[in-house]
């Protein structure tokens, strides 16, 4: 989606919310990328997004593999293209003229984040009824020049941010020339227990937040996660195993040896939904053989999710997660990640009678899930002679929204 589509969509949202907004683009001629834009609402608040993050994007063919599908993106980025991917908020102004300014780090070669996405497909032959291997067609690599938040200024108040790689290391709040408060963030590097320690097999998890004021340290906020063992620094989560994931990328504990998703097909589907990842009461569909089990698992999907926040005074908030679901073909289908099922607030003592629990239901009045995808998950299409199955969803957006939530 390009910036003009995003602005059009944004205006639609504002109109639905009864907010009148003016969007002013900065430099937008053909020779220069958009340098920024301003959003002003109907009551006079102005938001300036004037700090762009440039990216270099290139598609690289995989050792001469013939690119028969998804050629548009491949041809578009075959030669390296530089453009602005994000615009950071640089100023907020109230109707009375008060303003808050945001400053960011300068782009440097040390602050470049490189990500790469493989475009992979498998072909199911209609003539032989067999599924071919997953073929890596090409990769799209982004080199993003990060502009990390370094300072927020409001009057005589200044908030300074320091970073360690992609993580906020500390936040210092000053008033005038006096340091009023420092908030430190402590992380733990967790590695996959059954693999050697290496960057690809480990992730950083926020362990505690410590507040200091005039050199005095206060008790910290601490965090616990599902299946994360801080004492050993290990987890059972396979960080780098591409095969053990559901359709949405969550760990599902599968024993699959490939990423080709299982799909079903109905050539005579009257509503145009030729392919589906779940039968869910559908008739006339047959399995496209050769796909792996990428169905979501309610137990393993929550691994790595935040489980408990322990407050400085000893109380805690317990966050209980469950597998998300959505309405599909008039029924409930599992998937789309995880969500909060309940939150329990406790003072931490042995008497649980005064604990407060809030539970959430994501259901319509008829009992079916109220979840709806902006675009339904799609992993396959027909090219006339064969079925082409993609390792990643072909939907342009994967957001799961809920029409009704009951507390």
N, C-alpha and C positions, 0 to 999 in steps of 0.2 A: 504494500500500500504506500503510495507516495504522499508527500506533504499536502498536496491539494485535496486528495481524497480524505486525509485525516482532518483537515480544516473543515471540509464539507460535513463530515460525520460529526465533528465537534459542534458545529453550528446547529445541527439537528438536535443534538443532546441539549444544548442550551435553550433551544426553542421549546422542547418538551418540558423543560424545567422552568419555563416562563422567565428566563434570564436573557435580557437583551445584551448582546456582546458585539464589540467591534474588534476585528482582528486586522492588524496592520503588519504587512510583511516588510522585512528589510530588503537587502540586496537580493534580487531574484531574476536577474537577467541570465541569458543562456551561458555567459562566460564565467559566471561566479555562482557558487552555491548560496543558498539562503543563509544570511548571517544571523537572523533572529526575527522575532515577531513579538507583538504586543497584544495582550488581551485586556480589554476594558469592559467591565460589566455595567449594568444599567444604574447602579447606585454609586458609581464613581471609583471603584477600586481598580487599580491598574497593575497588571502583571507583565513584566518585561522578561522575555526569554532571550537573552543576548549573548550567551556564552556557548558557542557551538562546539561539538565534539566531532572532529574529522575522522573519517575512516577510509582506509584503502581496501578495496574488495577485488578479489580476483578468483576466477574459476580455473582450476588446473585439471586437465584431463588425466585420467589414471592410466599411465603407461600405454597410451595409444588406444585405449578401449573405445570402441565405436559408440558414440552418443546418439542413440535413436530416440530417446525420450527426454523430456525436460530440457529441450534444446534452447528454449528462449532465454532462460537464465544463464545457460552455459555460454551462448553467443554474446549475450549482453555484457558479461563480466570476463570474457576470455582475455581481453586486454584490461589491465589494472585500471580501475576507476576510483577517483577520490571524490568524496562528497561529505556533507555533514549529516551524521546519523541522528544525533540528539542535540537538543538545545536546553541548557540549564537556566533555571530561574536566576536572574541577576538583580532584580529590583521589584519591590512591592510598595505601592504608594496608596495611601488612604485618601478619601475625598477631602480631608482637611490639610493634606500636604505632608503628613508624617510619612516617613519611608524607612524601609529596611533594605539594606544592601547585602548582596551575597558575592563573595569572592572565591575564586577557584584556582587550583594549581595551574601553572603554565604547562602546555604540552611539551614533553621531553621524550627522548628515545627510551628512557628508563621507565616511563609511565605508559607504555604501549601494551595493550592487552590483545593477545592473538587467540582467535577462536577459529575452528575449522569444522565444517559440516559436510559429511559425506552424502552424496546423492547415490542411492543404491536401489536397484530394482531386480526382481526375479520374473521370469517369463513362464507362464503356464501354457503349454502347447495344447491347443484344442484338438489337433490331429492325433497326438499320441497320449493325451490325458496325463501328462507328466509335468512336474514343476522343475524348472531349472534352478541352478544355484543363484544365490544372491550376487549380483555383479556390481562392483564399485565403478560407476560411470565417471564421476569427477568429484572434486571437492571445492567448496567455496570457502575461501579464507578471508577473514576480516582482521585487519590490524587497526584497532581502535585507539586513538590518542585520548586517554582518559583525562578528564578535568575534574579532579576530586575537590570537594568542598573544603576550603581552607579557613574561611572567616565569614561570620555574620555580624553586621554592624547596625546598631540602633541607638542613636544618640550617643551617650557616653558608655553604653554597654557594648562589649565586644566578645564574641564567642569564637575561640580558635580551635581548629580541628587538626589533629596529627594522625597520620596513617602508617600502617605497616602492611605492605602489599595491598590487598584489596580490603583490609579490615581497618575500621576506626580504632586507633590505639588510645587516644585520649581526647577529651573535650575540656578546654579551660575557659571559664567565664570570668571576665574582668570588668570592673567598673572604674572608669577613669584609668589610673595607673596601678590600681590595686587588684591583685588576684583574689577573687571572691570564692571560687570553687573550682575543683578539678575532678573530673569523672574519668576513671581509667577502665579500660576494657581488657579483660584477660581471656585469652583463647587457649585451647588445647588442640594439638594436632593428633587426630585419631586415624590410625591406619587399619587396613583390612587384616584381620587376625591370621588368615591362612596365606598371606602373600608377603614377600619381602618389603621392607620399608622403602618407599619411593614416592615421589610426588603424585604419580598417577594412581596410587593406591591409598592416598590419605586425603583428609579434608580437615579444615579448621572448624571447631565448634566453640561458640561463646560459652565460657565457663562461669565467669563472675564479673560483676560491675562494682567497682570500689569508688566511693566518694571521699574526697579529701577537702578540708577547708582549713586554711591557715596552718598547714602541716599536720593537722589532726586527721587520722583515718577513721572512718565510720565502718560499722559492720557492713558486709557486702551483700548484694543481691547475687544469688547463685541459681544455676540452671541445670536441669537434668533432661535427658533425651532418651527416647526408646532405643534400647539395644546399643547404647553408647557407654562404654566402661571407662571412666576417667582414671580409675586406679591402675589399669593396665595400658591405657591409651589405645584400646583396640575396639573393633566392632565386627559383627558378622556381615555387615552390609558389603556386597561386592561392588565397590566404587567403579571399577574399570571393566566389569563383565557386561558386555553389550547384550548377551543372550538372556539374562535373567530379569527381564523387564516386561511390564505389561504394555498395553497399547499407548499409555500416556507416559511411559518412562519410569514408573515406580517399580521397585523391587517386588517380584512375585514368586521368588523361590523356584522357578521353573528349571527343569533339567534339559531344556531345549539346547540344541547345538547350532541354531541359526536364528536370524532375526526376521525371517519371512513370516508375516502375521497370518493367522488362520482367517480366512474370509469365506463367505457363502455367496452364491450367485443364483439369480433367477432371471433368465433371459426374457421371460414374458411378464415381468413385473409391470403392472399397469400404471403405477405412480412414479415410475422413473428410477426407483431405488434398486438398481440392478444388483449392487453389491452391498453386503452388510457384514459386520463383525460378530453380531449375535443373531440367533434365530428369534428368540424372544416371542414365540407365538406365530412367527411368520410361516407361511406354507408355500410350497413350490420352490424352496431354496435347497441347493445341494452344496456340500463342502467342496471348495477348491483344494484338492489334496496336495499335501506337501508343506502346508503352513505349520508354524510352531505354536505352542501354547503361550499366548501372550495375554491371557485373561487375568484380570486383577485378583489379588489375594488379600482378603481383609486383615490377615494377621501381619504379613510382611510389609504391606504398603505403608504402615505407619512407622516403620523403622527409621530412626533419625529425626523424627518429629519431636518438637518441644513437649516434654511431659510434665515438668513441674518448675515453678518459679518460687524460690525460697526467699522470703523477705528478711531484711536485717533484724527485725524483732523476733523472728522465729516462726512466724506464720508462713503459709504457702498458698499458692494457687495451683490446683491440679487440673491439667488440661487433658481431657479424654477425647481421643480421636476415633473416627470410624471411616470406613471406605465410603467415598462419595457415590452417588447414583444419579440417574436421570431418567426422565420419561422417554420411552421408546416403544413405538407401535402400541400405545395404550397401556403399556406395562412398565415396570421398573427394571432398569438395566444397571448393573454395577459398573463403576469406573469414573474416570475424570479426576483421579487424585484422592485426597483425603479431606476431611472437614471436622470441625469441632462437634462432638455429640453432647458434651456437658463440661461445665467448669465448676469445680468445688473450691470454695474459699474457706480456709481453716486457720485458727489461731495457733495450731501446732501442738496443743496439749492433748492429753489422752481422752478428754471428754469431747466426743464428736457430735453431741446433741445440738450444739450451737453452730455447727458448720452450715454454710450456705451453698446449696447446689442449684445451678441453673442448667436445665436440659433444653435441647433444641431438636425439633422435628422438622424435616424438610419434605412435607407431604401436602398434596392437594386434599380437598375434602373427600375425594373418592378413594384415598389411600395410596394413590400412585405418586411417585416422586415428583416434586415440583421443579426439579432440575431440568434445565434446557441448555443445549449447546447453541452458541451463536451460529456455528456451522457444525453439522453432524460429523463425527469422525469418518474418514474415508481413506481406504488404503489400496484401492484397486480400480482399474479402468480397463476397457477393451480397446485394442488398437485396430480391430477389424479381423485379424487373423489369430490373435492370442489374447490372453488376459495378462496384464502387467500389474504386478503387486509391488508396492513400495514399502520399504522398511519403516518409513515415517509417514505420519498422517498427511494427506494431501489437502486437508481443510485449510482455508486461508487464515482462520483464527480458531483457537482451541478453548476459548473462555467458556466456563460452565456457570450459568446464572440460575438463581432460584426465584421462582415466582411467589412462593409462600413459605415462610419460616415461622414456626410457633415456638415461643419460649414458655 
